[in-house]
Amino acid sequence: MKREYIKAYNELKKMGVPVFVRDDMKQHGNFHISAEESNSSEWVSYYDGHYIPGWDCGVHPAIDSTLAKYGLHCEWQNPGELSVWN
């Protein structure tokens, strides 16, 4: 992973965001955020997230601001995970 991805990954992980790396999907982003872990609903929600004030497309604003610091963003890969991109 490039430096900005590593920094963002580590910062999100420290916050408790369920991040992971998928070697089989490198073409989809350098790391991912799970929507299927037990604490995922605190951070992301594909189905209910658009009802939570301040969340953009089902993503907690702290994730968006952390990724933005490193010139990154995330988008839904499927209802179970988000891919992180530059």
N, C-alpha and C positions, 0 to 999 in steps of 0.2 A: 504494500500500500504506500501511496505517496504521503509525505509528511503531514499535509493538511488533513488527510483522512485519518491518520493515526492519532493526531491531536484531538480531532472531533470524536473519534471512537472512544478514546480514553476518557474524555470529559463526560460524554454521555453515560458511559459505563459507571463512572464514579457517582453520577447523579441517580443511578438505579434504572436507567433506561435499558431494556432488554435488547442489546446489540449482539450481532453475530456475523461471522464471515462464512460465505459459501463459495468454496473453490469451484464448484460446478456451474456457477452463474456469474463469473467475473464480467461477462459482457453486459450484465444488468446493473453494475455498480460495484464499488469496492468494499462496502459492507452493508448490512441490512439491519432493520429494526423489526423485531418480532411483535406481532399482534396476537400471538397464541400462548404466551407465557402467563403465569398466574397473576403477575402484576402489570401486564400490558395495558389493561384498560385505564390505568392511571396516566398513561402516556399517549396511547393511540387507540382509535376505535373506528374501524371502517364503516360500521353501520350506524352507530349512535353519536360519533364525534361531531357531526355537523350541528347537533342540537346543543352542544356545550358552548356557552358564551366565551369568545376569545380564541377558540380553536379554529384553525384553518384546515379544511378538508380532513377533519378527524385527527389532527396532529396537535399535541400540546404546544403552546407557544414557546416554552423553554427549549424544545427540540429545534424549532425553526430558528430561534435566535442563536443557539449554539452553533448550528450548521452554518448560518449566515456569517458568523465571525471568521470562518475558514473558507468562505466562498463556495459553500456547498448547499445543496437542497435535497429534499427527499420527495419521493412520489410512490404511490401504491403500486407494487408489483402484482399483488393479488390481495384478497381480503386478509391474508395471514401475515403479510410482510411488506415493509417499505424498503425501497432501494435508495441508497444515497449516491448522489451525483455531484459533479462540479459544474 
